[in-house]
Structures are given as structure tokens and as C-alpha cells.
Amino acid sequence: MAATPMQSATRLLLLEQAWPLVAQRGFASTSINDVLAAAHVPKGSFYYYFASKDVFGQELLRHGIAEHVATLRGFLSRTHLSGRDRLMEYWSSWVACETGPDPRQKCLIVKIGAEVSEFSEDMRRVMVDGIEMLVSLLDGGIRAGVADGSICPVTDPADVARELFHYWLGNAVAFRIHREPGRLARALRTTRDILMGVRPYRTSAVAG
């Protein structure tokens, strides 16, 4: 049976309220009651909206990934900029989100990716599929930059896109461990150098 408009609205509310909680505490440390309380939804009603906490986690990740995809598409649609500048603005926005105070802006994959992959194959697959969507968009962005001359020609743009995305995931995790803002600033410079052909992308991605 399809969800009623009220059910759909409450599901979205629960996802929205859970995002900052999970971004701060992690998935396992965020209880169902924490989410219900934040959303001002009566206790005991959680399973009316989600079949299990794992299913809820899958939907939360899909929600976050969909927003990330929309954000990236927004940057890639800025046709008044060169292909390289569109990508650099996207990564600059990632730095702003990761270093800013709002937990709602944090990347959930960075926060809970390793945690939930250990115990939920379904949540892991949601993240894999989401990353592939983002990599595909980055691939298109790199190809556009190569076409307009702002990005150095590469043999396999999709491979560069995948390496860069994982490079940024790794640096975002490292930033949370070391709390060193300069790390992400260096990641921006390295990314620009890779796109301009100054650095080989595989060596740079490993070295950070």
C-alpha cells in the first residue's frame, strides 16, 4: 500500500531530523527514540514509518546522497564557468560544509560509511550505488572541462573521477581525525593540479 501524504511527510521529517544527529553521533549511537524526540513524533510509532532501523538507515543515506547529487548537478550546470572551475567550486563547497558548524551539511558517507558497512550489506550497497552516481557526474564534468580546454586531456575521465572522489572521501575522514583545516586546503590545490595535468592523479591520490 502506498504511503499517505501525511506518512510521507512524517518520513521526510524523521530523515531530516536524523541527519544532524547521525552526522554528530554516528548511526549506532543514534537511537530511534532520539530521532522521534527530535522530530516531535510520538514514541512507539517509528515502525509505522520504517520497517526497521536498517531500512531507515538506507533511506537516510539515499536522502543524503540525493541531496549531494542535486548539489553537484547544480555546480555542473554553471555554464558561464569553465569545466575546471565548475568542479573546483563543487570541491570548495565540500570544504565549506566539512569545516562549517552545521552538522546538517556534513557528508553522511564520510561519517558512517565504515561503521555501517561492517554490519549492513544493504546500507553498503546504497553507498556504492550513490558513489557511482556521483562519479558518473564527475566524469561528465571532467569531459566537459577537457572539451573546453580547461582540464588536461586524460585517457579515462571516469577513472580520474573515481580516484578524485575517493581522494576527497579519504581527506574528509582524515580532516575529522586530525582537525587540521590545512589538509582540505591542500586537497583543493592537489585537485586543481591534477585537473591541470601538473600532477599524476594516481600518485597524488595516494600521497594526499
Backbone as CSV, one residue per row, in Angstrom:
resi,resn,N_x,N_y,N_z,CA_x,CA_y,CA_z,C_x,C_y,C_z
1,MET,0.846,-1.198,0.000,0.000,0.000,0.000,0.883,1.249,0.000
2,ALA,0.537,2.211,-0.864,1.315,3.440,-0.939,1.126,4.270,0.325
3,ALA,2.184,4.985,0.695,2.116,5.834,1.879,1.174,7.002,1.630
4,THR,0.459,7.405,2.654,-0.399,8.583,2.555,0.481,9.826,2.552
5,PRO,-0.048,10.985,2.099,0.743,12.213,2.148,1.268,12.524,3.549
6,MET,0.467,12.263,4.577,0.912,12.531,5.944,2.051,11.593,6.342
7,GLN,1.938,10.319,5.958,3.013,9.372,6.247,4.305,9.787,5.547
8,SER,4.184,10.177,4.289,5.361,10.597,3.530,6.003,11.824,4.154
9,ALA,5.177,12.766,4.593,5.695,13.977,5.220,6.408,13.654,6.525
10,THR,5.851,12.732,7.298,6.475,12.359,8.568,7.768,11.594,8.329
11,ARG,7.781,10.735,7.338,9.017,10.017,6.990,10.121,11.005,6.645
12,LEU,9.790,12.005,5.828,10.778,13.010,5.452,11.238,13.798,6.670
13,LEU,10.316,14.146,7.547,10.666,14.867,8.771,11.641,14.050,9.618
14,LEU,11.384,12.766,9.764,12.271,11.904,10.545,13.663,11.836,9.917
15,LEU,13.725,11.747,8.611,15.018,11.717,7.929,15.768,13.025,8.124
16,GLU,15.055,14.135,7.989,15.689,15.444,8.145,16.212,15.650,9.566
17,GLN,15.438,15.237,10.546,15.861,15.418,11.935,16.978,14.447,12.309
18,ALA,17.004,13.296,11.663,18.043,12.306,11.968,19.400,12.699,11.404
19,TRP,19.400,13.392,10.285,20.663,13.702,9.604,21.673,14.357,10.545
20,PRO,21.377,15.499,11.174,22.385,16.110,12.052,22.746,15.241,13.249
21,LEU,21.794,14.468,13.749,22.097,13.585,14.883,23.107,12.522,14.478
22,VAL,22.850,11.872,13.361,23.750,10.820,12.886,25.096,11.410,12.474
23,ALA,25.075,12.599,11.885,26.320,13.247,11.474,27.210,13.565,12.667
24,GLN,26.609,13.782,13.829,27.379,14.078,15.034,27.741,12.823,15.824
25,ARG,26.802,11.892,15.956,26.980,10.759,16.870,27.351,9.451,16.190
26,GLY,27.045,9.330,14.906,27.170,8.045,14.244,25.826,7.346,14.200
27,PHE,25.751,6.265,13.433,24.471,5.587,13.243,24.073,4.765,14.463
28,ALA,24.969,3.926,14.946,24.629,3.046,16.064,24.320,3.825,17.335
29,SER,24.984,4.968,17.512,24.800,5.756,18.737,23.584,6.665,18.691
30,THR,22.919,6.720,17.554,21.685,7.496,17.437,20.510,6.536,17.560
31,SER,19.769,6.661,18.633,18.668,5.725,18.864,17.402,6.160,18.128
32,ILE,16.513,5.217,17.977,15.213,5.513,17.378,14.487,6.585,18.177
33,ASN,14.545,6.490,19.497,13.872,7.483,20.341,14.485,8.866,20.191
34,ASP,15.810,8.930,19.950,16.457,10.222,19.700,15.830,10.892,18.480
35,VAL,15.634,10.104,17.435,15.082,10.637,16.187,13.634,11.069,16.379
36,LEU,12.851,10.237,17.043,11.446,10.578,17.290,11.326,11.846,18.124
37,ALA,12.173,11.966,19.143,12.122,13.150,20.002,12.487,14.410,19.225
38,ALA,13.518,14.313,18.385,13.940,15.476,17.604,12.852,15.924,16.640
39,ALA,12.087,14.966,16.131,11.021,15.279,15.173,9.678,15.539,15.846
40,HIS,9.628,15.393,17.180,8.377,15.552,17.941,7.300,14.598,17.429
41,VAL,7.742,13.368,17.167,6.834,12.303,16.745,6.660,11.351,17.929
42,PRO,5.443,10.904,18.210,5.199,10.065,19.394,6.078,8.816,19.446
43,LYS,6.537,8.492,20.643,7.308,7.268,20.841,6.457,6.055,20.465
44,GLY,7.125,5.036,19.979,6.422,3.812,19.618,5.867,3.800,18.212
45,SER,6.008,4.926,17.496,5.419,4.999,16.152,6.442,4.809,15.036
46,PHE,7.704,4.612,15.395,8.768,4.553,14.388,8.485,3.494,13.323
47,TYR,8.082,2.305,13.766,7.905,1.203,12.819,6.643,1.349,11.975
48,TYR,5.893,2.381,12.228,4.773,2.725,11.363,5.300,3.364,10.074
49,TYR,6.507,3.946,10.169,7.089,4.658,9.031,8.238,3.899,8.374
50,PHE,8.956,3.093,9.160,10.092,2.336,8.632,10.053,0.916,9.186
51,ALA,10.333,-0.067,8.331,10.235,-1.469,8.747,11.278,-1.852,9.784
52,SER,12.422,-1.174,9.773,13.495,-1.467,10.718,14.454,-0.289,10.751
53,LYS,15.363,-0.290,11.711,16.356,0.778,11.748,17.286,0.678,10.548
54,ASP,17.554,-0.533,10.087,18.402,-0.710,8.907,17.745,-0.096,7.675
55,VAL,16.458,-0.343,7.497,15.729,0.261,6.376,15.747,1.781,6.503
56,PHE,15.579,2.272,7.721,15.669,3.709,7.968,17.041,4.234,7.550
57,GLY,18.104,3.500,7.913,19.451,3.912,7.538,19.640,3.967,6.036
58,GLN,19.071,3.005,5.345,19.151,3.015,3.880,18.480,4.260,3.312
59,GLU,17.297,4.579,3.832,16.569,5.749,3.345,17.296,7.044,3.702
60,LEU,17.913,7.071,4.871,18.673,8.255,5.274,19.848,8.474,4.331
61,LEU,20.555,7.407,4.003,21.670,7.526,3.068,21.183,7.947,1.683
62,ARG,20.090,7.362,1.215,19.544,7.763,-0.094,19.167,9.243,-0.093
63,HIS,18.592,9.691,1.013,18.195,11.093,1.145,19.419,12.003,1.061
64,GLY,20.469,11.650,1.794,21.680,12.456,1.771,22.368,12.424,0.422
65,ILE,22.423,11.257,-0.189,23.064,11.131,-1.495,22.291,11.912,-2.552
66,ALA,20.966,11.852,-2.503,20.154,12.597,-3.472,20.430,14.090,-3.376
67,GLU,20.608,14.577,-2.160,20.912,16.000,-1.995,22.303,16.315,-2.530
68,HIS,23.252,15.417,-2.285,24.611,15.610,-2.793,24.611,15.603,-4.320
69,VAL,23.866,14.695,-4.913,23.754,14.627,-6.370,23.164,15.923,-6.923
70,ALA,22.120,16.427,-6.283,21.493,17.673,-6.742,22.466,18.841,-6.631
71,THR,23.247,18.861,-5.555,24.238,19.924,-5.381,25.284,19.877,-6.481
72,LEU,25.807,18.692,-6.754,26.822,18.558,-7.800,26.251,18.942,-9.159
73,ARG,25.038,18.512,-9.449,24.417,18.891,-10.724,24.282,20.405,-10.835
74,GLY,23.982,21.042,-9.710,23.872,22.493,-9.716,25.181,23.160,-10.109
75,PHE,26.279,22.674,-9.550,27.584,23.242,-9.910,27.919,22.959,-11.370
76,LEU,27.630,21.769,-11.837,27.959,21.413,-13.217,27.105,22.157,-14.235
77,SER,25.995,22.722,-13.796,25.120,23.463,-14.715,25.538,24.922,-14.875
78,ARG,26.567,25.339,-14.173,27.017,26.736,-14.252,27.847,26.932,-15.519
79,THR,27.165,27.017,-16.627,27.834,27.028,-17.927,28.620,28.309,-18.197
80,HIS,28.448,29.332,-17.367,29.252,30.540,-17.538,30.678,30.331,-17.032
81,LEU,30.911,29.219,-16.329,32.244,28.890,-15.834,32.880,27.822,-16.712
82,SER,34.199,27.746,-16.655,34.886,26.663,-17.357,34.600,25.341,-16.651
83,GLY,34.835,24.244,-17.352,34.623,22.939,-16.742,35.439,22.754,-15.476
84,ARG,36.688,23.207,-15.504,37.534,23.074,-14.312,36.991,23.894,-13.158
85,ASP,36.575,25.124,-13.428,36.080,25.985,-12.354,34.784,25.452,-11.748
86,ARG,33.938,24.827,-12.559,32.718,24.223,-12.008,33.072,23.147,-10.988
87,LEU,34.034,22.302,-11.345,34.443,21.236,-10.430,35.124,21.796,-9.190
88,MET,35.952,22.811,-9.365,36.648,23.377,-8.213,35.671,24.069,-7.266
89,GLU,34.621,24.681,-7.802,33.610,25.277,-6.922,32.867,24.195,-6.137
90,TYR,32.625,23.068,-6.779,31.988,21.948,-6.076,32.860,21.485,-4.922
91,TRP,34.132,21.262,-5.177,35.005,20.785,-4.105,35.236,21.859,-3.042
92,SER,35.234,23.111,-3.450,35.332,24.191,-2.458,34.119,24.191,-1.538
93,SER,32.951,23.872,-2.105,31.746,23.811,-1.272,31.829,22.638,-0.301
94,TRP,32.472,21.552,-0.711,32.663,20.405,0.173,33.520,20.819,1.372
95,VAL,34.580,21.590,1.089,35.430,22.087,2.179,34.610,22.945,3.134
96,ALA,33.800,23.844,2.586,32.990,24.728,3.432,32.030,23.929,4.303
97,CYS,31.438,22.891,3.737,30.496,22.068,4.517,31.211,21.287,5.608
98,GLU,32.345,20.691,5.282,33.060,19.867,6.255,33.675,20.696,7.376
99,THR,34.067,21.920,7.079,34.704,22.763,8.098,33.704,23.675,8.805
100,GLY,32.474,23.733,8.311,31.459,24.591,8.915,30.840,23.973,10.154
101,PRO,30.048,24.756,10.884,29.482,24.289,12.153,28.195,23.480,12.035
102,ASP,27.565,23.480,10.867,26.245,22.860,10.732,26.369,21.366,10.439
103,PRO,25.981,20.492,11.377,26.088,19.050,11.120,25.182,18.587,9.986
104,ARG,24.146,19.345,9.695,23.230,19.000,8.603,23.933,19.058,7.246
105,GLN,25.058,19.780,7.184,25.794,19.911,5.936,26.871,18.844,5.758
106,LYS,27.095,18.027,6.775,28.172,17.039,6.713,27.785,15.858,5.820
107,CYS,28.782,15.280,5.176,28.564,14.113,4.324,28.368,12.875,5.190
108,LEU,27.222,12.226,5.043,26.922,11.048,5.857,27.817,9.867,5.507
109,ILE,28.213,9.748,4.252,29.095,8.644,3.874,30.427,8.771,4.600
110,VAL,30.922,9.996,4.723,32.174,10.222,5.449,32.019,9.813,6.904
111,LYS,30.892,10.165,7.497,30.684,9.918,8.922,30.441,8.448,9.231
112,ILE,29.559,7.794,8.480,29.128,6.448,8.897,29.469,5.352,7.894
113,GLY,30.175,5.706,6.818,30.454,4.718,5.781,31.121,3.458,6.298
114,ALA,32.234,3.624,7.000,32.956,2.456,7.520,32.142,1.743,8.592
115,GLU,31.466,2.529,9.432,30.688,1.952,10.533,29.606,1.001,10.028
116,VAL,28.755,1.481,9.137,27.601,0.668,8.743,27.963,-0.421,7.745
117,SER,29.065,-0.241,7.013,29.475,-1.275,6.062,29.840,-2.575,6.763
118,GLU,30.178,-2.468,8.041,30.564,-3.655,8.806,29.370,-4.552,9.134
119,PHE,28.178,-3.958,9.249,27.045,-4.775,9.698,25.823,-4.740,8.790
120,SER,25.836,-3.915,7.749,24.664,-3.839,6.872,25.079,-3.849,5.412
121,GLU,24.889,-4.981,4.759,25.193,-5.080,3.342,24.271,-4.179,2.526
122,ASP,23.026,-4.039,2.943,22.085,-3.196,2.205,22.490,-1.727,2.266
123,MET,22.915,-1.261,3.427,23.364,0.121,3.533,24.656,0.325,2.744
124,ARG,25.524,-0.659,2.769,26.761,-0.564,1.991,26.448,-0.429,0.506
125,ARG,25.486,-1.208,0.019,25.134,-1.142,-1.392,24.533,0.212,-1.761
126,VAL,23.748,0.789,-0.865,23.203,2.126,-1.122,24.346,3.116,-1.331
127,MET,25.373,3.022,-0.493,26.514,3.933,-0.627,27.287,3.677,-1.912
128,VAL,27.495,2.417,-2.255,28.198,2.093,-3.502,27.449,2.676,-4.697
129,ASP,26.147,2.467,-4.735,25.342,2.984,-5.848,25.364,4.510,-5.881
130,GLY,25.309,5.130,-4.708,25.347,6.584,-4.646,26.671,7.141,-5.122
131,ILE,27.755,6.517,-4.696,29.077,6.965,-5.136,29.207,6.827,-6.646
132,GLU,28.674,5.746,-7.210,28.738,5.573,-8.660,27.972,6.679,-9.387
133,MET,26.848,7.118,-8.837,26.109,8.233,-9.442,26.951,9.501,-9.430
134,LEU,27.596,9.769,-8.302,28.417,10.969,-8.178,29.636,10.895,-9.091
135,VAL,30.260,9.735,-9.157,31.416,9.562,-10.034,31.013,9.766,-11.494
136,SER,29.839,9.276,-11.873,29.363,9.461,-13.240,29.187,10.941,-13.570
137,LEU,28.657,11.703,-12.618,28.515,13.145,-12.834,29.873,13.823,-12.930
138,LEU,30.809,13.427,-12.071,32.154,13.999,-12.127,32.837,13.647,-13.444
139,ASP,32.613,12.442,-13.918,33.136,12.019,-15.220,32.658,12.981,-16.305
140,GLY,31.361,13.280,-16.304,30.832,14.221,-17.281,31.426,15.608,-17.128
141,GLY,31.637,16.033,-15.881,32.236,17.333,-15.635,33.664,17.406,-16.138
142,ILE,34.420,16.336,-15.941,35.801,16.297,-16.430,35.821,16.316,-17.954
143,ARG,34.941,15.545,-18.575,34.872,15.533,-20.045,34.536,16.921,-20.596
144,ALA,33.636,17.632,-19.901,33.290,18.985,-20.346,34.494,19.909,-20.234
145,GLY,35.274,19.749,-19.163,36.468,20.566,-18.998,37.540,20.255,-20.026
146,VAL,37.682,18.986,-20.366,38.628,18.613,-21.422,38.186,19.233,-22.746
147,ALA,36.887,19.200,-23.002,36.357,19.741,-24.262,36.574,21.242,-24.379
148,ASP,36.462,21.973,-23.244,36.645,23.433,-23.338,38.091,23.859,-23.105
149,GLY,38.978,22.894,-22.881,40.397,23.198,-22.750,40.855,23.588,-21.364
150,SER,39.957,23.576,-20.382,40.346,23.992,-19.026,40.906,22.838,-18.196
151,ILE,40.714,21.604,-18.660,41.233,20.421,-17.984,42.141,19.673,-18.946
152,CYS,43.262,19.217,-18.428,44.227,18.492,-19.246,43.599,17.207,-19.791
153,PRO,43.784,16.902,-21.078,43.229,15.659,-21.630,43.723,14.429,-20.863
154,VAL,42.817,13.505,-20.616,43.161,12.264,-19.915,42.595,11.087,-20.700
155,THR,43.221,9.936,-20.538,42.796,8.746,-21.274,41.443,8.238,-20.807
156,ASP,41.226,8.268,-19.487,39.997,7.705,-18.913,39.409,8.665,-17.880
157,PRO,38.549,9.598,-18.311,37.968,10.559,-17.366,37.219,9.897,-16.214
158,ALA,36.565,8.771,-16.474,35.824,8.087,-15.408,36.765,7.602,-14.318
159,ASP,37.942,7.137,-14.704,38.928,6.673,-13.730,39.426,7.844,-12.890
160,VAL,39.678,8.979,-13.537,40.105,10.176,-12.803,39.010,10.604,-11.832
161,ALA,37.773,10.594,-12.293,36.649,10.988,-11.435,36.563,10.099,-10.208
162,ARG,36.702,8.799,-10.408,36.604,7.852,-9.278,37.755,8.064,-8.291
163,GLU,38.967,8.222,-8.817,40.122,8.422,-7.939,39.982,9.719,-7.148
164,LEU,39.522,10.782,-7.797,39.368,12.060,-7.099,38.285,11.984,-6.031
165,PHE,37.178,11.316,-6.334,36.121,11.240,-5.331,36.603,10.482,-4.103
166,HIS,37.296,9.383,-4.310,37.803,8.631,-3.165,38.928,9.383,-2.447
167,TYR,39.678,10.156,-3.193,40.689,11.027,-2.580,40.022,12.007,-1.618
168,TRP,38.888,12.563,-2.039,38.181,13.510,-1.176,37.514,12.827,0.010
169,LEU,36.992,11.638,-0.193,36.450,10.898,0.947,37.538,10.666,1.988
170,GLY,38.697,10.225,1.531,39.799,9.961,2.453,40.259,11.200,3.183
171,ASN,40.358,12.315,2.478,40.789,13.554,3.122,39.747,14.085,4.092
172,ALA,38.473,13.877,3.776,37.425,14.317,4.700,37.486,13.523,6.001
173,VAL,37.750,12.218,5.896,37.907,11.397,7.102,39.142,11.840,7.876
174,ALA,40.253,12.050,7.163,41.490,12.472,7.824,41.321,13.826,8.505
175,PHE,40.555,14.716,7.876,40.308,16.022,8.487,39.585,15.871,9.818
176,ARG,38.636,14.951,9.888,37.890,14.754,11.136,38.778,14.160,12.225
177,ILE,39.768,13.381,11.822,40.681,12.799,12.805,41.676,13.839,13.305
178,HIS,42.319,14.538,12.377,43.387,15.471,12.740,42.879,16.869,13.081
179,ARG,41.679,17.203,12.592,41.110,18.546,12.778,42.087,19.625,12.310
180,GLU,42.634,19.370,11.151,43.613,20.279,10.560,43.014,20.881,9.292
181,PRO,42.524,22.126,9.348,41.889,22.737,8.178,42.789,22.771,6.950
182,GLY,44.096,22.877,7.178,45.017,22.949,6.056,44.989,21.719,5.169
183,ARG,44.563,20.593,5.713,44.508,19.363,4.922,43.562,19.516,3.736
184,LEU,42.395,20.085,3.970,41.432,20.234,2.881,41.857,21.325,1.909
185,ALA,42.556,22.340,2.405,43.086,23.366,1.505,44.133,22.750,0.577
186,ARG,44.947,21.867,1.127,45.936,21.174,0.291,45.251,20.255,-0.715
187,ALA,44.159,19.626,-0.284,43.410,18.759,-1.198,42.868,19.554,-2.382
188,LEU,42.427,20.771,-2.125,41.956,21.629,-3.217,43.081,21.929,-4.200
189,ARG,44.254,22.282,-3.670,45.385,22.595,-4.551,45.800,21.368,-5.357
190,THR,45.839,20.223,-4.691,46.215,18.991,-5.384,45.208,18.654,-6.479
191,THR,43.940,18.828,-6.182,42.897,18.546,-7.173,43.046,19.447,-8.390
192,ARG,43.289,20.725,-8.143,43.489,21.648,-9.268,44.705,21.220,-10.095
193,ASP,45.785,20.850,-9.419,46.988,20.418,-10.140,46.713,19.177,-10.989
194,ILE,45.922,18.255,-10.451,45.580,17.042,-11.204,44.774,17.399,-12.450
195,LEU,43.794,18.270,-12.292,42.955,18.650,-13.429,43.748,19.410,-14.489
196,MET,44.775,20.124,-14.048,45.604,20.881,-14.988,46.740,20.041,-15.561
197,GLY,46.881,18.808,-15.071,47.937,17.941,-15.578,49.283,18.161,-14.946
198,VAL,49.333,18.947,-13.864,50.600,19.226,-13.182,51.053,18.021,-12.364
199,ARG,50.075,17.257,-11.829,50.383,16.065,-11.036,49.668,14.857,-11.630
200,PRO,50.320,13.693,-11.584,49.607,12.466,-11.979,48.568,12.125,-10.929
201,TYR,47.357,11.846,-11.360,46.273,11.711,-10.384,46.410,10.502,-9.480
202,ARG,46.956,9.400,-9.953,47.059,8.226,-9.084,48.075,8.447,-7.971
203,THR,49.237,8.975,-8.285,50.250,9.238,-7.263,49.748,10.248,-6.257
204,SER,49.092,11.306,-6.737,48.595,12.352,-5.845,47.508,11.824,-4.932
205,ALA,46.632,11.004,-5.474,45.529,10.492,-4.672,46.030,9.605,-3.546
206,VAL,47.109,8.882,-3.799,47.663,8.030,-2.754,48.421,8.863,-1.730
207,ALA,49.182,9.842,-2.220,50.029,10.629,-1.326,49.241,11.621,-0.506
208,GLY,48.131,12.138,-1.045,47.368,13.165,-0.342,48.126,14.460,-0.311
